[in-house]
Amino acid sequence: MRVLSFDDAQGVATRLRAELARAIIGQQSVIHEILIVFFAGGHCLLRGVPGLAKTLLIKSLAQAVHLKFNRIQFTPDLMPSDIIGTEVIEEDRGTGRREIRFIPGPVFANVILADEINRTPPKTQAALLEAMQEYQITVNGVRYELGRPLFVLATQNPIEQEGTYPLPEAQLDRFMFNVVIEYPTAAEEHRILASTTVDEEPVITPVATAEEIESLRHLVRDIPAASNVIDYALRIVRASRPSGDGADAAPKAVRQWVRWGAGPRAGQALILGAKARALLDGRSVAALEDVRAVALPVLRHRILVNFQAEADGVTAEQVVGDLLDAVAPV
């Protein structure tokens, strides 16, 4: 594997952002957060209404890094074998001998778009769990390794909730970030209308290899985080819990509106996200402001509000805001 220097990694990040900007108009904060997850080696849940270029964004990312891209459209009748693959019996016409052959599913790719993941039953949703966490799938007791890098971006439509299956907490926790994509500004939407209604499509040029991305992911983990940065992430996560050891540090908003707080994986996501953000910004050390900047996408899907919060119209995002106001960096 080619070992990237910090300057090499900076060059990859700069070129990658430039290529994505050729296809995606606006949405700079969304692109920034997705690249943080991509460089940190995590997976991303993207929430937004239809027509905001979610599919185009992830497809362009795969093209810019010359990675294998697969899109899975989740539907109520989708089966686990439609994702991970299936075994078939083949017969040799010459000898009559039969043998079992495994046909890989669309999960055997580097970049996977799980479109409208909440439209399929939990049994099929769970088919992604092993792939996302262990980089492998198991069929009839046989393990099949998945290629690296592996980046799963799942989308959810926040409008239509009929006929959907909410993701279980165990799978939500596998996503490093929960990113919300908003409507474009008037100026951005004008550019979108002008550029997408002509007979010309932007050409995405590969600017990095899979090997370079894997090396970059190792480099992110080598970025140092001082003890006070780790302590800040720890205090944020522990203060999100309304009960248990350390619950006395929880602010009023958490004690009043939170049913379950974030687990240890949230702390890992805060630190890795802070390191990847520092690299993207050209800094060789993770800082307190990096932890604070990634706290919302890390925590918004890991903090479960209670009935009182729903009755009061309080969202998880508001609780995270109160939490960050209460837990000051030291």
C-alpha positions in Angstrom: 0.0 0.0 0.0 1.3 3.4 -0.9 1.9 5.5 2.2 0.6 9.1 1.8 2.2 12.0 3.5 0.1 14.7 5.0 0.7 17.0 2.0 -0.3 14.1 -0.4 -3.5 13.6 1.6 -4.2 17.3 1.4 -3.8 17.2 -2.4 -6.2 14.2 -2.6 -8.8 16.0 -0.5 -8.5 19.2 -2.5 -8.8 17.5 -5.9 -11.7 15.4 -4.7 -13.7 18.4 -3.5 -13.0 20.2 -6.8 -14.3 17.2 -8.9 -17.4 17.0 -6.8 -18.1 20.7 -7.2 -18.2 20.1 -11.0 -21.3 17.9 -10.6 -22.9 19.2 -7.4 -24.0 22.8 -7.1 -24.1 24.1 -3.6 -24.5 21.8 -0.6 -20.9 22.5 0.5 -21.5 21.7 4.1 -23.1 18.3 3.1 -20.2 17.5 0.9 -17.8 18.4 3.7 -19.5 16.2 6.2 -19.7 13.3 3.8 -16.0 13.6 3.0 -15.2 13.6 6.7 -17.0 10.2 7.1 -15.4 8.9 3.9 -11.9 9.7 5.0 -12.6 8.5 8.6 -13.7 5.1 7.3 -17.3 5.3 8.5 -20.7 5.1 6.9 -23.3 7.9 6.5 -27.0 8.2 6.7 -28.3 11.1 4.5 -31.8 12.5 5.1 -33.5 14.8 2.7 -36.5 15.2 0.4 -36.4 13.8 -3.2 -34.6 15.7 -5.9 -31.7 17.1 -3.9 -28.9 15.2 -5.8 -28.3 12.6 -3.2 -27.7 9.9 -5.8 -25.6 12.1 -8.0 -23.4 13.1 -5.1 -22.5 9.6 -4.1 -22.1 8.4 -7.7 -19.8 11.3 -8.4 -17.7 10.5 -5.3 -17.3 6.9 -6.6 -16.3 8.2 -10.1 -13.8 10.7 -8.6 -12.0 7.9 -6.7 -12.3 5.3 -9.5 -14.2 2.9 -7.2 -16.8 0.3 -7.9 -20.3 1.8 -7.3 -23.5 0.0 -6.8 -27.0 1.4 -6.0 -29.5 -0.7 -4.1 -33.1 0.5 -4.3 -34.7 -0.7 -1.0 -38.3 -1.8 -1.4 -40.8 -3.8 0.8 -40.2 -7.0 -1.2 -36.4 -6.8 -1.2 -34.8 -9.9 0.4 -31.4 -10.3 2.1 -30.1 -12.4 -0.8 -30.8 -9.5 -3.1 -28.2 -7.6 -1.2 -25.5 -10.0 -0.2 -25.8 -12.6 -3.0 -27.1 -16.1 -3.3 -25.9 -19.7 -4.0 -27.0 -21.5 -7.1 -26.6 -25.1 -8.3 -24.8 -25.5 -11.6 -24.6 -28.7 -13.6 -21.7 -29.5 -15.9 -23.4 -30.8 -19.1 -20.4 -32.9 -20.0 -20.0 -34.8 -16.8 -23.4 -34.3 -15.2 -21.6 -33.1 -12.0 -23.4 -30.5 -9.9 -21.7 -27.9 -7.7 -22.8 -24.9 -5.7 -21.6 -21.5 -6.8 -22.0 -18.2 -5.0 -23.1 -15.3 -7.0 -22.1 -12.0 -5.2 -24.7 -9.4 -4.6 -24.5 -5.6 -5.0 -22.8 -5.3 -1.6 -19.6 -6.4 -3.2 -18.6 -2.9 -4.2 -16.6 0.0 -2.7 -19.3 2.6 -2.6 -22.8 1.5 -2.0 -25.9 3.8 -2.2 -28.7 2.2 0.0 -31.5 4.3 -1.4 -34.5 4.7 0.9 -33.2 2.2 3.4 -36.3 2.5 5.6 -38.6 1.1 2.9 -37.5 -2.4 3.5 -38.2 -4.8 6.4 -35.8 -5.2 9.3 -34.6 -8.6 8.1 -33.3 -7.0 4.9 -31.9 -3.9 6.7 -29.9 -6.2 8.9 -28.2 -7.8 5.9 -26.1 -4.7 5.8 -25.0 -4.8 9.4 -22.3 -7.4 9.0 -21.0 -5.9 5.9 -20.8 -2.4 7.4 -19.1 -3.5 10.7 -17.0 -6.6 9.8 -16.3 -6.0 6.0 -17.6 -9.4 5.3 -20.8 -11.4 4.7 -21.7 -14.9 5.7 -23.8 -17.2 3.5 -24.5 -20.8 4.9 -21.6 -20.6 7.2 -19.1 -19.5 4.6 -17.5 -16.0 5.0 -16.8 -13.8 2.0 -14.5 -10.9 2.5 -15.5 -7.5 1.0 -13.2 -5.2 -0.8 -11.7 -2.1 0.8 -12.5 0.8 1.0 -16.2 0.2 1.8 -18.4 3.2 2.1 -22.2 2.8 2.6 -24.4 5.9 2.2 -28.0 5.3 3.0 -30.8 7.7 2.3 -34.1 8.4 4.0 -37.0 10.4 2.9 -38.3 12.4 5.9 -41.7 13.1 4.3 -43.4 9.8 3.5 -43.6 7.6 6.5 -46.4 5.2 5.4 -45.1 1.8 4.5 -41.7 2.4 6.0 -39.8 0.4 8.7 -37.8 2.7 11.0 -34.2 1.6 11.4 -33.4 -0.2 14.7 -31.1 1.6 17.0 -28.4 -1.1 16.5 -28.2 -0.3 12.8 -28.5 3.5 13.3 -25.5 3.3 15.6 -23.4 1.8 12.7 -23.7 5.1 10.8 -21.0 7.4 11.8 -22.9 10.6 10.7 -26.5 11.4 10.1 -26.4 14.2 7.6 -29.4 16.4 6.7 -29.5 17.9 3.2 -31.6 21.0 2.9 -33.1 22.9 -0.1 -30.6 24.9 -2.1 -30.6 28.7 -2.0 -32.3 30.7 -4.8 -29.0 31.4 -6.5 -27.9 27.8 -6.3 -31.3 26.6 -7.6 -31.0 29.0 -10.6 -27.6 27.5 -11.5 -29.1 24.0 -11.1 -32.0 24.7 -13.5 -29.6 26.4 -16.0 -27.0 23.6 -16.0 -29.2 20.5 -15.9 -31.5 21.4 -18.7 -28.9 21.6 -21.5 -27.4 18.7 -23.5 -24.2 18.6 -21.6 -23.1 16.6 -18.5 -20.1 17.3 -16.3 -17.3 14.8 -16.7 -15.9 13.5 -13.5 -12.2 12.6 -13.6 -10.7 10.1 -11.2 -8.3 11.9 -8.9 -7.3 9.1 -6.5 -7.1 5.3 -6.3 -8.7 2.9 -3.8 -5.2 2.3 -2.4 -4.7 6.0 -1.7 -8.0 6.3 0.0 -7.2 3.3 2.3 -3.8 4.9 3.1 -5.5 8.2 3.8 -7.9 6.5 6.2 -4.9 5.2 8.1 -3.4 8.6 8.1 -6.5 10.1 9.7 -6.1 7.6 12.6 -2.5 8.7 13.0 -3.5 12.4 13.5 -3.0 13.2 17.2 -5.8 14.3 19.5 -4.7 15.8 22.8 -6.0 14.5 26.1 -8.3 17.5 26.6 -9.8 16.9 23.1 -10.6 13.3 24.0 -11.9 14.4 27.4 -14.2 16.9 25.7 -15.7 14.1 23.5 -16.1 11.9 26.5 -17.9 14.5 28.6 -20.3 15.3 25.7 -21.2 11.6 25.3 -21.6 10.9 29.0 -23.7 14.1 29.5 -26.1 12.8 26.9 -27.3 10.0 29.2 -30.2 10.7 31.5 -29.4 7.8 33.8 -26.5 5.5 34.9 -23.0 6.3 36.1 -22.2 10.0 35.4 -25.8 11.0 34.8 -25.4 13.8 37.4 -23.4 15.7 34.7 -26.4 15.6 32.3 -27.9 19.0 31.7 -31.6 19.7 32.4 -32.6 19.2 28.7 -31.2 15.7 28.7 -32.8 14.7 32.1 -36.2 16.1 30.9 -36.4 15.0 27.3 -34.0 12.1 26.6 -34.9 8.4 27.0 -31.6 7.0 25.9 -28.3 8.7 25.4 -25.3 8.0 23.1 -23.1 5.0 23.6 -19.3 4.6 23.3 -19.4 4.3 19.5 -20.5 8.0 19.5 -17.3 8.9 21.3 -15.3 7.1 18.7 -17.1 8.9 16.0 -16.5 12.3 17.6 -12.8 11.7 17.8 -12.4 10.2 14.3 -14.6 12.9 12.8 -12.6 15.6 14.5 -9.3 14.1 13.1 -10.8 13.8 9.6 -12.1 17.4 9.8 -8.7 18.6 10.8 -7.1 16.9 7.8 -9.6 18.4 5.4 -9.0 21.8 6.9 -5.2 21.4 6.5 -4.4 21.0 10.2 -2.2 18.1 11.5 -3.8 18.0 15.0 -7.5 17.6 16.0 -8.8 20.5 18.1 -11.7 21.1 20.4 -13.7 23.0 17.7 -13.4 19.9 15.5 -15.2 17.8 18.1 -17.9 20.5 18.5 -18.4 20.8 14.7 -19.1 17.1 14.2 -21.2 16.7 17.3 -24.6 17.3 15.7 -24.3 14.7 12.8 -22.8 12.2 15.3 -25.4 12.6 18.0 -28.7 13.5 16.2 -29.5 9.8 15.5 -28.0 8.4 18.7 -30.0 10.4 21.2 -33.5 9.1 21.6 -36.0 11.6 22.9 -38.9 10.5 25.2 -42.7 11.1 25.0 -42.4 14.4 26.9 -40.1 15.8 24.2 -42.5 14.7 21.5 -45.4 16.4 23.3 -43.3 19.5 23.8 -42.2 19.5 20.1 -38.6 19.1 21.1 -36.3 17.4 18.6 -33.0 15.5 19.1 -31.2 18.4 17.3 -32.5 20.8 19.9 -31.3 18.6 22.7 -27.8 18.3 21.1 -27.7 22.1 20.9 -28.6 22.4 24.6 -26.0 19.7 25.4 -23.2 21.5 23.6 -24.1 24.8 25.4 -24.0 23.0 28.8 -20.7 21.1 28.2 -18.0 23.6 27.8 -14.6 22.8 26.4 -11.7 23.0 28.8 
